């Protein structure tokens, strides 16, 4: 009986979450040093933190085809990828993504080891960004 009440309360809480709570979720994300955000909320997050640098770790060819406005490109597959990351300001807030989330997840781990202070990962990458109907440029 006790477990049924707890499960019921959790289900009610999950169902009552709405679009008006996106702002609260984003505020909670801003507290952590390493976060994950879904693509549907990424544009709101980017707008809230305009000082953040959008870091696209796809290949230059992928980047040239289309990318998030104002993103910078550092190719995950480049032989000097870690060196390029190490040149970046570690105190800057970065919002990182790739095509599907695999390379950027690996990059997030590397950035943690290199001492970056604040990195937010867009789960699902640029594919999820496009699927959410968000704008890009080429």
RAWOWO-V410769 format. One record per pair of residues at least 6 apart in sequence whose C-alpha atoms are under 6 Angstrom apart, sorted by the first residue. I is the first residue (numbers start at 1). J is the second residue. D is the distance in whole Angstrom. If there is no record, write none. Layout:
BEGIN
i: [I I]
j: [J J]
d: [D D]
END
This chain:
BEGIN
i: [33 34 34 34 35 36 36 36 37 37 38 38 39 39 39 40 52 52 53 54 54 54 54 55 55 55 55 56 56 56 56 56 57 57 57 57 57 58 58 59 64 65 66 66 67 67 68 69 90 90 91 93 93 94 95 95 95 96 97 97 97 98 98 98 99 99 99 100 100 100 101 101 101]
j: [118 118 119 120 120 120 121 122 122 123 122 123 122 128 129 132 93 94 94 71 94 95 96 71 72 95 96 72 73 96 97 98 73 74 75 76 98 75 98 75 138 138 137 138 136 137 136 136 116 117 117 118 119 119 119 120 121 121 104 122 125 104 125 126 125 126 127 124 125 127 123 124 125]
d: [4 6 5 6 5 6 5 6 5 6 6 5 6 6 5 5 5 5 5 5 6 5 6 6 5 6 5 6 5 6 5 6 6 5 5 5 5 5 5 5 6 5 5 4 5 5 5 6 4 6 5 5 6 5 6 5 6 5 5 5 5 5 5 6 5 5 6 5 4 6 6 5 5]
END
